[in-house]
Amino acid sequence: MILAVAITEGSAKGMLDELPMSSFQFWSVLMIAATVILDGLDNQMLGLAAPSLLREWGIERDALGAVFALGFVGMAIGTLTSGWVGDRFGRRGALIAGVAIFGVATLLTGFSDALWQVALLKTLAGVGLGGVPGTASAMIAEFTPVRWRSVAVTFGVVCVSIGGILGGVAAALILPGLGWRWLFYIGGVVTLLFVAWLWSILPESPRYLAERPDRAIELDRILRRIGHPDPASVAHATRAAGGAAQYEPMRNLFGVALLRDTLALSVAMFSGMFMIYLMFNWAPTMLTSAGFGLQTASLGLTSFNLGGTIGAMIASLAIIRFGSRPVLILMAVTGAVVCTVLALLPISGGRNEGAVLACLGALGLFASAAQSAMFAVGAHAFPTGLRARGLGLMGAAGRIGAIVSAVAGAMLIDGGNLGFFGALAALLLVNALGFIALRGHVPRLIARNAQA
């Protein structure tokens, strides 16, 4: 029995790593990534509709800020709940359920007649939105050969930004002619149609199935579609283990083997999401208060997002070559240096506009990109039986950072660019310390494979 379990575990870990990426795996990863695009689109929908909503209902910005905070609370709940469901019952069901929840909430928001209804639905949407990135990262990691895992997982996370870009385009087309309600109607319907399609074709994670002897037939079927040369041997070893899979309790994340990595990744995610959402929610306001126009403020956030998207993919390739430890530490420290420059740069009265935009792009290229690549590191650091919950715990720590940023942003803006970007520099140093403390970094895969 012990031998069978050992064979199963070895098969689960290595059954895809020596194979080329098949078209079945490629399309599976794209389907999973599409859920993250929808997550990014729906996540930013209320922010895009906010100016129209404020004008139509005559409400204060502070009231809408409380609604955003409730959405982050829902996200924190969703990241933990989805992680538990994903490890207990399967990645596929957890992912589809998350998309369905925020799809329904988005659609119903279009029918809202009062702010309390928007707040309730934003919290519900947050539960679904919060669970998708972590579950999708775990599932992408388990569909991908190890040499491409960091690229694939990082691509999945970057799809949040792609969704935000698509949401901005949709808002520009829909809001002027149809109004804010139609933004939610269309977004909700498109999401729910995608859920129905996903339910019919999305397979379960092969690595998840490989740890469940009672689902060996399903594993055999998926491995054959992937093109595994000997799927029967993997399925046989899985079936030979017999019985149901042993469920790893949540407390193992805080056991001797994983405690340090769990805490390090949670601290890094908290500080990283604090930084990112401080930029998302408050950077435009900070820039306009310094004397820049609305166009410059929008361009500043666009530069940050564009730099983050490009930097994330560069980081994923660098991780393959050098491993994640030096890459992420260097990126976080460089981001802190860029923030220090922004803190000391004279910008009152809208001065040094070009330098500000360049620095914001560099901040995205290094600091924001490091946070996107962190999910690939978490997918490597946590074992299969705890991966979804480990990534969910990371995500929950990040949501707490986002909540704190929503409250702290107004106070930091009062300190001008020195206070605002000085705080960001400090957060990125904490981020770097988390990366330094982490033991379960992605190794130098190219170098290791070359030696093998």
N, C-alpha and C positions, 0 to 999 in steps of 0.2 A: 504493500500500500504506500509506504513512504517513497519507494522508488518510483512508483507511478506518478505520485504528486510531483516529485522532482523533475521527471521527464516532461510532465505537463507544463510546469513553470518555465523550463528551458525552451520548450516549443513555443510557448506564449511570447517569450521575450525575443526570440530570434527568428520566428517563422516568416517575417517579412523583410528582415534587415539585409539579407543577401540577394534579394530580388530587385529587378528594375521596377520603377513605378509604372503600374499598368493603367490602362485607360479607365478601368473600373474604379481604381483608387483615386485617379485624377478627378473623375466626375463626382465621386463621393465627397472628396474634399471641397470641390466647388459648391456642391449642394449645402454642405455644412457652413461654408463661408457665406453663402447667400443669407443664411439665418442671421449672421452677424451684421450684414449690410442692412437688413430690415431692422435689427436692433438699433443700429446707429441712426437710421432714418426716423423711426418712431420715438427714439429717446430725445431727439432734438425738436420734435414737432411742436410741443407746447412753447418752447422758446421762440420758434419761428412765428407762431401765431400770437405771441404775447402782445406786440404793439397793437394789433387789431382788437384783441380781447380787452386790453386796458382801455382803449378808446370807446369801444361799444358799451362796456359795462360801467365805465367810470370808476374803476377801482384803483387803489394805490399800489405802487410797485412792491412795497413791503408785504402786502397781503399775498401777492403772487410769489414772492420769495419764499414765504412759508409753504406754499404748494410745492415748489421745487424741492424744498427740504424734505417734505413728506415722501416725494418720489424717491429720494436717496434712501430714506428709511425702508421703503418697500424693496429697493434694490438690495440692501443689506440682508433683508429677510430672504429674498429670492436666491441670492448667491449660496447661502447656507442650505436652504431647502433643496435646491436643485442639485447641489453636490451630494446630499444624502440620497436623494432619489436616484441619481445617476449611478452611484456605487452599489445601491441596493437592488434596483430593478432594471437598470440599463441606461446607457447614454441616450439611445434613440428616443425613448419615451420622455425622458427629462427635457431633451432639447425641443421636441415637438410641443410638449405641454407649455414650455416657457414662451414659445412664439405664439401659440394659441391664446394664452392669457393676455399678452400685451396687444395682440390683434383685436380681441374683443373689447378691451379697455379703450383702445384708440378709436374704434368705431363708435362706441357709446359716448365718448367725449364730445363728438359732434352734435349730440342731442342734448347736451347740458344746458340748463337755464340758470344755474347759480354756481357761485364759486365753490361752495362746499361739495357739489357734485364733481366738479373738475378735480378738486383735491382728493376725493375718494377714488376716482378713476385713475388719477396720476399715481396714487399709492399702489393700486392694483396693477397698473401697467408696470410699475417699478419691480414688483415681485417677478413678473415674467422677464422683463429686460435684464434684471440683475443676474438671472440664472443662465442666460444664453452664452455670454463670452467664455466663462469658465468651462461649462459643459462642452461647448464647441471646441475649445482648445484641447480638452482631454480626448475628444473623439478624433480630431484631426491628427493628434500625436499617435493615436493607436491605429490609424489607417496608413501611416507613413513610414517608410524605411528610415532608420536612424540617421543616415547621412543627410537626409533632406528634412528632418523633423523640425529643426529650428526655423528654416525658411517657411515651411508650410504653416506652422503654428503662428508665426509672426504675421504672415500674410492674412491668416484668419482674423487676427486681432486688428490689423490695419483696416479691415473691411468696415469697422465702426466709422472711421473717417470717411470712407467711400460712401457709406450710408448718409452721413452728415452732408456731404457735398450734393448727393442726389436730393436730399430733403430741401436744401437751399434752392436748387433749381426748380423743384416742384412747387415750393412756396412762391417763388417769383412768377411762375406761370398761373397758379391757382388763386392766390390771395387777391390780386387786383380785381379780377372779374367775378369770382365766385364767393369769396369771403372765407373766413377762417374755418367755418364748419365743414366746408367741402374738403379742406386739407385732411381733416380727420376721417371723413367718410371714405375718401379714396384710399388713404393710407390703411385704414382698417380692413376694407374689402380686399385690397391687394394682398395684405398679410394673410388673411384667412383663406383666400384661394391658394396661396403658396403652402399653407399648412395642409390642406387637403391633398395637394400634389405630393408633398413631402411624406405624408403618411403612407402613400401608396408605393413609394419607390425607395425611400432611404433605408439602407441596411443597418444592422447593429454593428458595433465595434468588434472586429475580430479578436482583439486582445482581451476585451471584456468576456467574449464568449469562450475563449480558451481557458478561462478560469472557472467555467461552469460546465462540469461533466454532463449535466442533464440537457445541455444544448449543443452537444457535439455534432448532431446532424446539421444544424443550422450553420455551425462553423465550417463544416465540410463544404456546404453549398457556397458559402462566401469565398472560401479559399480557392475553389474551382473557378469562380468568376474572376478572381484576382489573377489566376494563372499560376498558382503554387504547383511546383513539380510533383509533390507528393502529399496532397491534402489529407489523404486517408491516414497517413502515419500520425499527423498532428491530431486529427479527430479521434483516432484510436487511442492515443496517449491520454487525451482529455477524457474519453469515455472510460478508460481503464482506471482512472483515479476514483471513479464511482461516487455515487451520492451527490448531494448538493454542495455547492461551493462554500468554503468557510468564509463567513462575513467578518471583515476586519472592523472592530469598533472604532469610533471616532477618537477615543482616548489614545490610540496608537500614534496619532499625530503629535501627541505631547509626551510620548515615551522617550526613553534614552536615545534611541536611534534617530528620531526625527525632530525632537524638540528644538534643537538649534536652528535647523533649516526652516521649520514652521515659523518660529519667531522672526528669523532674519527676513524671510520673504514677506511676512505680514508687515513688519516695520518698513521695508522697502516699498511695498505697495501703498501703505498708508501715506507715506511722505510723497510718493510719486503721484498718486491721485489727488492729494491735497494741492500739489503744484499744478497739475493739468486743469483741474476744475477751477482753481483760482484764476488761471489764464482764461478759460472758457467764459466764466461768469462775470469777471471783474476787470480784465485787461482793457476791453474797449472803454469802460467807464473811467479807468485810471488815465488812459491816453487822452480822452476828451477833457478831463479835469485839468490836464497839463497844458491844454491849449490846442491840441490837434483836432482837426475836423473829423466828421463822422466817416468820411471815405478813408482817411488814414487809419482810423481806429479799426475799421473793417479789414483793411489791407493788412494791418498788423496781425490780427487773428488768423487771416488766411495764410500769411507767411509762416506763422507758427504751425498751423495744421499741415501745410504743404511740406515744410521741413521735416515734420514728424513722420509723414508718410514715406518720404524718400529715405530718411534716416533709418527707419525701422527695417526696410528691406536690405539696406547696406549692412546694418548691424547683424541681421540674420546670416548673411554671407560671411561676415567677419567672424562670427561665432563658429562657423564650420572650420575656418582656417586656424583660429587662435584660441578657441574655447570662450565660454561666456564670462569667466572671471575678469581677465584684463579688459575685455571689450566694454562690459557694463560699468566697471569701476571708472575707466577712462571717460566714458560718455557722461556719467553723473558728475564727475569732477569738472570736466570741461563745461558742462551746463552751469555749474556753480560759478565758474569764472565769467561766463557770458552774463549771468545775472549780476555779478559784481560790477561789470562794465556798465550795464544798464542802470544800476543803482547810482553810480557816480557820474553818469553822463548828464550834462546840462540839457534838460528838455523843456523847461518851463517856457510858456509862450510858443510852443510848437517848434522849438529849435531842434536841429540835428535829425530831421525826419528820416533821411536816407539811412543814417547810422542806426536809428531805432528799428526800422524795418529789417535791416540786415541782421541785427542782433536777435530780433524775434525769430527770424528764419533759422538762425544758428541755434537758438534755444530749442526749437522744435527738432532740428536735425540731430541734436545730441541728447537733450534731457527727455523730451517727449518720446523719442524713438527708443530710449532705454526702457521705458515703462512698457511699451508694446512688446519688446523682446523678452520681458520678464515672464510672460506666460509660457514661453518655450522652456525657460529654465525650470519653472514650477512643474511643467509636464514631465521633465526629466527627473527632478528631485523626488517627487512623490511616487510610490509604487502603484501598480495598477489598481489594487484593491482599495486604495485611499486617494487616488488621483483626483477624482471629481470633487471630493470633499476638501482636499488640500487646496485645489485651485479655488474652490468656493470660499474657503476661509480667507485666502489671500484677497479675493474679490471683496469680501465683507469688510476687511480692514481698509481696503481702498475706498469703499463707500462711506465708511466713517470719516476718512480723510476728506471726502467730498462734502459731507455734512458740515464739518468744522470749517472748511474753506468758505462755504456759503455764509456762515456767521462772521468769520474773521475778515472777509474781504473788505467790507465797508470801513473797518477800523484801520486796515493796512493802507487803504487809499488815502486816508487822512494824513499819513506820514509821507505822502508824495512818492516819487519813484525810488527814493532811498529806502523808505520803509517797505514798500511793496516788493521791489526786486531784491532788497536785502533779505526779506523773509524767504523768498524763493531760493536764494543762494544757500541759506541755512537748511532749508528742506532738502536740497539736493546733496548737501554734505551728509545729512542723515541717510538719504537714499544710498549714497556710496558706502557708508558704514554697514548698511544691511547687506550690500553685495559682498563686502569684505568678509563679513561674519559667515556668509553662506558656505556650506561644505559641498552641497550637491550640485555644483555647477556643471554645465554641459562641457564635456572634455574636447580636446583638439581632435575632432573626428578624422580630418584628412590625414593628420600626422599619424594617428593611431592606425588607420586603415593601411597606410603606406608601410608601416612597420610589420603589420600582419601579412 
